[in-house]
Amino acid sequence: MKSFEVHGTFRMGDRMQKFTKIINGMNEKSVIEKLYCDLGSRHRVKRNNIKIIKIEEIKNGKK
């Protein structure tokens, strides 16, 4: 498993909320899916209200 750091924003009410999350996954596609599921279940955010700005792979505990 690889670790990825995901930066982005999501709409919360009438404002945009920034986020940074570290998610484990096999590739970027699976990490994006986990991110959508996590934010959707925690904050009731629809996928079209989530904007991913950057995804970085973290190697050996470092960016």
Biopython code that builds the backbone (N, CA, C, O; Angstrom):
import numpy as np
from Bio.PDB.StructureBuilder import StructureBuilder

atoms = [
    (1, "MET", "N", (0.828, -1.183, 0.000)),
    (1, "MET", "CA", (0.000, 0.000, 0.000)),
    (1, "MET", "C", (0.873, 1.248, 0.000)),
    (1, "MET", "O", (1.929, 1.282, 0.631)),
    (2, "LYS", "N", (0.428, 2.244, -0.698)),
    (2, "LYS", "CA", (1.106, 3.532, -0.758)),
    (2, "LYS", "C", (0.286, 4.541, 0.035)),
    (2, "LYS", "O", (-0.910, 4.345, 0.257)),
    (3, "SER", "N", (0.932, 5.612, 0.457)),
    (3, "SER", "CA", (0.243, 6.706, 1.135)),
    (3, "SER", "C", (0.237, 7.917, 0.221)),
    (3, "SER", "O", (1.236, 8.222, -0.430)),
    (4, "PHE", "N", (-0.896, 8.605, 0.179)),
    (4, "PHE", "CA", (-1.048, 9.799, -0.641)),
    (4, "PHE", "C", (-1.561, 10.939, 0.223)),
    (4, "PHE", "O", (-2.389, 10.732, 1.111)),
    (5, "GLU", "N", (-1.069, 12.139, -0.039)),
    (5, "GLU", "CA", (-1.582, 13.331, 0.618)),
    (5, "GLU", "C", (-2.445, 14.066, -0.406)),
    (5, "GLU", "O", (-1.983, 14.398, -1.498)),
    (6, "VAL", "N", (-3.703, 14.314, -0.040)),
    (6, "VAL", "CA", (-4.664, 14.931, -0.945)),
    (6, "VAL", "C", (-5.024, 16.310, -0.409)),
    (6, "VAL", "O", (-5.388, 16.451, 0.759)),
    (7, "HIS", "N", (-4.921, 17.332, -1.269)),
    (7, "HIS", "CA", (-5.293, 18.709, -0.926)),
    (7, "HIS", "C", (-6.494, 19.090, -1.771)),
    (7, "HIS", "O", (-6.585, 18.716, -2.940)),
    (8, "GLY", "N", (-7.421, 19.839, -1.172)),
    (8, "GLY", "CA", (-8.564, 20.287, -1.932)),
    (8, "GLY", "C", (-9.512, 21.129, -1.114)),
    (8, "GLY", "O", (-9.189, 21.567, -0.011)),
    (9, "THR", "N", (-10.704, 21.353, -1.678)),
    (9, "THR", "CA", (-11.747, 22.119, -1.015)),
    (9, "THR", "C", (-13.078, 21.407, -1.226)),
    (9, "THR", "O", (-13.239, 20.621, -2.159)),
    (10, "PHE", "N", (-14.025, 21.697, -0.344)),
    (10, "PHE", "CA", (-15.396, 21.231, -0.547)),
    (10, "PHE", "C", (-16.358, 22.281, -0.039)),
    (10, "PHE", "O", (-16.037, 23.051, 0.866)),
    (11, "ARG", "N", (-17.548, 22.304, -0.633)),
    (11, "ARG", "CA", (-18.556, 23.287, -0.264)),
    (11, "ARG", "C", (-19.263, 22.830, 1.004)),
    (11, "ARG", "O", (-19.810, 21.729, 1.072)),
    (12, "MET", "N", (-19.238, 23.704, 2.006)),
    (12, "MET", "CA", (-19.921, 23.437, 3.264)),
    (12, "MET", "C", (-20.850, 24.622, 3.520)),
    (12, "MET", "O", (-20.414, 25.680, 3.972)),
    (13, "GLY", "N", (-22.116, 24.431, 3.229)),
    (13, "GLY", "CA", (-23.058, 25.545, 3.315)),
    (13, "GLY", "C", (-22.824, 26.507, 2.176)),
    (13, "GLY", "O", (-22.896, 26.128, 1.007)),
    (14, "ASP", "N", (-22.541, 27.765, 2.516)),
    (14, "ASP", "CA", (-22.308, 28.764, 1.472)),
    (14, "ASP", "C", (-20.834, 29.139, 1.330)),
    (14, "ASP", "O", (-20.506, 30.114, 0.654)),
    (15, "ARG", "N", (-19.943, 28.370, 1.963)),
    (15, "ARG", "CA", (-18.515, 28.673, 1.858)),
    (15, "ARG", "C", (-17.723, 27.419, 1.482)),
    (15, "ARG", "O", (-18.213, 26.295, 1.587)),
    (16, "MET", "N", (-16.486, 27.649, 1.044)),
    (16, "MET", "CA", (-15.607, 26.546, 0.670)),
    (16, "MET", "C", (-14.672, 26.248, 1.838)),
    (16, "MET", "O", (-14.074, 27.161, 2.407)),
    (17, "GLN", "N", (-14.549, 24.981, 2.190)),
    (17, "GLN", "CA", (-13.709, 24.525, 3.293)),
    (17, "GLN", "C", (-12.483, 23.827, 2.716)),
    (17, "GLN", "O", (-12.624, 22.926, 1.890)),
    (18, "LYS", "N", (-11.288, 24.223, 3.133)),
    (18, "LYS", "CA", (-10.056, 23.571, 2.673)),
    (18, "LYS", "C", (-9.832, 22.296, 3.474)),
    (18, "LYS", "O", (-10.252, 22.191, 4.627)),
    (19, "PHE", "N", (-9.165, 21.328, 2.850)),
    (19, "PHE", "CA", (-8.804, 20.104, 3.562)),
    (19, "PHE", "C", (-7.487, 19.557, 3.046)),
    (19, "PHE", "O", (-7.089, 19.805, 1.908)),
    (20, "THR", "N", (-6.822, 18.808, 3.909)),
    (20, "THR", "CA", (-5.641, 18.022, 3.572)),
    (20, "THR", "C", (-5.798, 16.699, 4.283)),
    (20, "THR", "O", (-5.947, 16.667, 5.504)),
    (21, "LYS", "N", (-5.767, 15.601, 3.538)),
    (21, "LYS", "CA", (-5.946, 14.275, 4.123)),
    (21, "LYS", "C", (-4.848, 13.346, 3.625)),
    (21, "LYS", "O", (-4.403, 13.449, 2.482)),
    (22, "ILE", "N", (-4.420, 12.443, 4.489)),
    (22, "ILE", "CA", (-3.489, 11.391, 4.109)),
    (22, "ILE", "C", (-4.290, 10.100, 4.035)),
    (22, "ILE", "O", (-4.905, 9.676, 5.014)),
    (23, "ILE", "N", (-4.273, 9.481, 2.851)),
    (23, "ILE", "CA", (-5.081, 8.294, 2.594)),
    (23, "ILE", "C", (-4.190, 7.206, 2.017)),
    (23, "ILE", "O", (-3.337, 7.476, 1.172)),
    (24, "ASN", "N", (-4.390, 5.978, 2.474)),
    (24, "ASN", "CA", (-3.661, 4.823, 1.947)),
    (24, "ASN", "C", (-4.453, 4.198, 0.813)),
    (24, "ASN", "O", (-5.678, 4.098, 0.882)),
    (25, "GLY", "N", (-3.741, 3.773, -0.242)),
    (25, "GLY", "CA", (-4.391, 3.126, -1.365)),
    (25, "GLY", "C", (-3.370, 2.563, -2.341)),
    (25, "GLY", "O", (-2.172, 2.822, -2.230)),
    (26, "MET", "N", (-3.865, 1.792, -3.294)),
    (26, "MET", "CA", (-2.983, 1.182, -4.282)),
    (26, "MET", "C", (-2.558, 2.175, -5.364)),
    (26, "MET", "O", (-1.427, 2.129, -5.848)),
    (27, "ASN", "N", (-3.478, 3.078, -5.743)),
    (27, "ASN", "CA", (-3.175, 4.061, -6.777)),
    (27, "ASN", "C", (-4.034, 5.303, -6.555)),
    (27, "ASN", "O", (-4.860, 5.335, -5.642)),
    (28, "GLU", "N", (-3.841, 6.323, -7.388)),
    (28, "GLU", "CA", (-4.567, 7.581, -7.217)),
    (28, "GLU", "C", (-6.072, 7.405, -7.386)),
    (28, "GLU", "O", (-6.852, 8.059, -6.694)),
    (29, "LYS", "N", (-6.484, 6.539, -8.288)),
    (29, "LYS", "CA", (-7.907, 6.332, -8.526)),
    (29, "LYS", "C", (-8.605, 5.781, -7.285)),
    (29, "LYS", "O", (-9.696, 6.235, -6.941)),
    (30, "SER", "N", (-7.992, 4.811, -6.610)),
    (30, "SER", "CA", (-8.601, 4.250, -5.401)),
    (30, "SER", "C", (-8.584, 5.258, -4.256)),
    (30, "SER", "O", (-9.493, 5.264, -3.426)),
    (31, "VAL", "N", (-7.565, 6.105, -4.203)),
    (31, "VAL", "CA", (-7.480, 7.137, -3.166)),
    (31, "VAL", "C", (-8.586, 8.174, -3.360)),
    (31, "VAL", "O", (-9.204, 8.612, -2.389)),
    (32, "ILE", "N", (-8.834, 8.562, -4.594)),
    (32, "ILE", "CA", (-9.903, 9.522, -4.885)),
    (32, "ILE", "C", (-11.254, 8.950, -4.469)),
    (32, "ILE", "O", (-12.068, 9.663, -3.881)),
    (33, "GLU", "N", (-11.500, 7.696, -4.760)),
    (33, "GLU", "CA", (-12.760, 7.055, -4.382)),
    (33, "GLU", "C", (-12.916, 7.025, -2.858)),
    (33, "GLU", "O", (-13.999, 7.306, -2.342)),
    (34, "LYS", "N", (-11.843, 6.688, -2.135)),
    (34, "LYS", "CA", (-11.900, 6.680, -0.663)),
    (34, "LYS", "C", (-12.165, 8.078, -0.121)),
    (34, "LYS", "O", (-12.907, 8.239, 0.848)),
    (35, "LEU", "N", (-11.559, 9.093, -0.746)),
    (35, "LEU", "CA", (-11.763, 10.471, -0.310)),
    (35, "LEU", "C", (-13.229, 10.872, -0.474)),
    (35, "LEU", "O", (-13.825, 11.428, 0.448)),
    (36, "TYR", "N", (-13.810, 10.595, -1.639)),
    (36, "TYR", "CA", (-15.221, 10.914, -1.871)),
    (36, "TYR", "C", (-16.112, 10.217, -0.847)),
    (36, "TYR", "O", (-17.030, 10.836, -0.310)),
    (37, "CYS", "N", (-15.860, 8.959, -0.573)),
    (37, "CYS", "CA", (-16.659, 8.211, 0.395)),
    (37, "CYS", "C", (-16.515, 8.791, 1.797)),
    (37, "CYS", "O", (-17.503, 8.926, 2.518)),
    (38, "ASP", "N", (-15.290, 9.133, 2.185)),
    (38, "ASP", "CA", (-15.036, 9.653, 3.523)),
    (38, "ASP", "C", (-15.711, 11.012, 3.735)),
    (38, "ASP", "O", (-16.427, 11.203, 4.718)),
    (39, "LEU", "N", (-15.485, 11.953, 2.818)),
    (39, "LEU", "CA", (-16.084, 13.277, 2.972)),
    (39, "LEU", "C", (-17.600, 13.222, 2.853)),
    (39, "LEU", "O", (-18.305, 13.958, 3.544)),
    (40, "GLY", "N", (-18.106, 12.357, 1.983)),
    (40, "GLY", "CA", (-19.546, 12.216, 1.839)),
    (40, "GLY", "C", (-20.202, 11.685, 3.091)),
    (40, "GLY", "O", (-21.283, 12.142, 3.463)),
    (41, "SER", "N", (-19.570, 10.726, 3.751)),
    (41, "SER", "CA", (-20.172, 10.141, 4.943)),
    (41, "SER", "C", (-19.989, 11.029, 6.175)),
    (41, "SER", "O", (-20.880, 11.094, 7.022)),
    (42, "ARG", "N", (-18.859, 11.706, 6.287)),
    (42, "ARG", "CA", (-18.611, 12.559, 7.460)),
    (42, "ARG", "C", (-19.357, 13.894, 7.399)),
    (42, "ARG", "O", (-19.883, 14.364, 8.408)),
    (43, "HIS", "N", (-19.399, 14.507, 6.196)),
    (43, "HIS", "CA", (-19.919, 15.864, 6.070)),
    (43, "HIS", "C", (-21.148, 15.974, 5.171)),
    (43, "HIS", "O", (-21.664, 17.072, 4.960)),
    (44, "ARG", "N", (-21.619, 14.848, 4.641)),
    (44, "ARG", "CA", (-22.775, 14.837, 3.734)),
    (44, "ARG", "C", (-22.558, 15.737, 2.520)),
    (44, "ARG", "O", (-23.446, 16.487, 2.112)),
    (45, "VAL", "N", (-21.349, 15.643, 1.950)),
    (45, "VAL", "CA", (-20.973, 16.445, 0.784)),
    (45, "VAL", "C", (-21.119, 15.579, -0.463)),
    (45, "VAL", "O", (-20.662, 14.436, -0.493)),
    (46, "LYS", "N", (-21.757, 16.131, -1.485)),
    (46, "LYS", "CA", (-21.869, 15.401, -2.748)),
    (46, "LYS", "C", (-20.557, 15.508, -3.520)),
    (46, "LYS", "O", (-19.792, 16.458, -3.353)),
    (47, "ARG", "N", (-20.319, 14.524, -4.356)),
    (47, "ARG", "CA", (-19.051, 14.446, -5.097)),
    (47, "ARG", "C", (-18.796, 15.670, -5.965)),
    (47, "ARG", "O", (-17.651, 16.094, -6.115)),
    (48, "ASN", "N", (-19.853, 16.241, -6.539)),
    (48, "ASN", "CA", (-19.645, 17.404, -7.409)),
    (48, "ASN", "C", (-19.331, 18.675, -6.620)),
    (48, "ASN", "O", (-19.012, 19.700, -7.223)),
    (49, "ASN", "N", (-19.413, 18.637, -5.285)),
    (49, "ASN", "CA", (-19.044, 19.772, -4.444)),
    (49, "ASN", "C", (-17.640, 19.627, -3.859)),
    (49, "ASN", "O", (-17.225, 20.453, -3.045)),
    (50, "ILE", "N", (-16.900, 18.586, -4.262)),
    (50, "ILE", "CA", (-15.537, 18.357, -3.792)),
    (50, "ILE", "C", (-14.579, 18.642, -4.941)),
    (50, "ILE", "O", (-14.729, 18.089, -6.030)),
    (51, "LYS", "N", (-13.592, 19.509, -4.700)),
    (51, "LYS", "CA", (-12.600, 19.841, -5.717)),
    (51, "LYS", "C", (-11.232, 19.402, -5.205)),
    (51, "LYS", "O", (-10.763, 19.889, -4.177)),
    (52, "ILE", "N", (-10.600, 18.488, -5.920)),
    (52, "ILE", "CA", (-9.265, 18.012, -5.562)),
    (52, "ILE", "C", (-8.253, 18.888, -6.285)),
    (52, "ILE", "O", (-8.278, 18.996, -7.511)),
    (53, "ILE", "N", (-7.359, 19.514, -5.517)),
    (53, "ILE", "CA", (-6.368, 20.423, -6.087)),
    (53, "ILE", "C", (-5.081, 19.679, -6.423)),
    (53, "ILE", "O", (-4.504, 19.873, -7.493)),
    (54, "LYS", "N", (-4.627, 18.812, -5.489)),
    (54, "LYS", "CA", (-3.330, 18.157, -5.692)),
    (54, "LYS", "C", (-3.303, 16.830, -4.946)),
    (54, "LYS", "O", (-3.833, 16.716, -3.841)),
    (55, "ILE", "N", (-2.676, 15.823, -5.563)),
    (55, "ILE", "CA", (-2.436, 14.533, -4.921)),
    (55, "ILE", "C", (-0.943, 14.246, -5.015)),
    (55, "ILE", "O", (-0.367, 14.253, -6.103)),
    (56, "GLU", "N", (-0.318, 13.992, -3.862)),
    (56, "GLU", "CA", (1.111, 13.682, -3.828)),
    (56, "GLU", "C", (1.319, 12.329, -3.158)),
    (56, "GLU", "O", (0.712, 12.034, -2.128)),
    (57, "GLU", "N", (2.177, 11.517, -3.749)),
    (57, "GLU", "CA", (2.535, 10.251, -3.108)),
    (57, "GLU", "C", (3.584, 10.512, -2.040)),
    (57, "GLU", "O", (4.542, 11.249, -2.270)),
    (58, "ILE", "N", (3.404, 9.913, -0.884)),
    (58, "ILE", "CA", (4.342, 10.064, 0.219)),
    (58, "ILE", "C", (5.233, 8.815, 0.220)),
    (58, "ILE", "O", (4.744, 7.691, 0.332)),
    (59, "LYS", "N", (6.532, 9.028, 0.096)),
    (59, "LYS", "CA", (7.468, 7.901, 0.047)),
    (59, "LYS", "C", (8.276, 7.864, 1.330)),
    (59, "LYS", "O", (8.905, 8.855, 1.700)),
    (60, "ASN", "N", (8.264, 6.719, 2.013)),
    (60, "ASN", "CA", (9.054, 6.504, 3.223)),
    (60, "ASN", "C", (8.816, 7.567, 4.287)),
    (60, "ASN", "O", (9.753, 8.018, 4.946)),
    (61, "GLY", "N", (7.554, 7.964, 4.450)),
    (61, "GLY", "CA", (7.218, 8.928, 5.469)),
    (61, "GLY", "C", (7.526, 10.363, 5.103)),
    (61, "GLY", "O", (7.357, 11.261, 5.928)),
    (62, "LYS", "N", (7.984, 10.603, 3.858)),
    (62, "LYS", "CA", (8.315, 11.949, 3.410)),
    (62, "LYS", "C", (7.581, 12.245, 2.120)),
    (62, "LYS", "O", (7.241, 11.331, 1.369)),
    (63, "LYS", "N", (7.335, 13.524, 1.861)),
    (63, "LYS", "CA", (6.683, 13.923, 0.613)),
    (63, "LYS", "C", (7.657, 13.898, -0.527)),
    (63, "LYS", "O", (7.289, 14.205, -1.661)),
]
sb = StructureBuilder()
sb.init_structure("model")
sb.init_model(0)
sb.init_chain("A")
sb.init_seg("    ")
for serial, (resi, resn, name, xyz) in enumerate(atoms, 1):
    if name == "N":
        sb.init_residue(resn, " ", resi, " ")
    sb.init_atom(name, np.array(xyz, "f"), 0.0, 1.0, " ", f" {name:<3s}", serial, name[0])
structure = sb.get_structure()
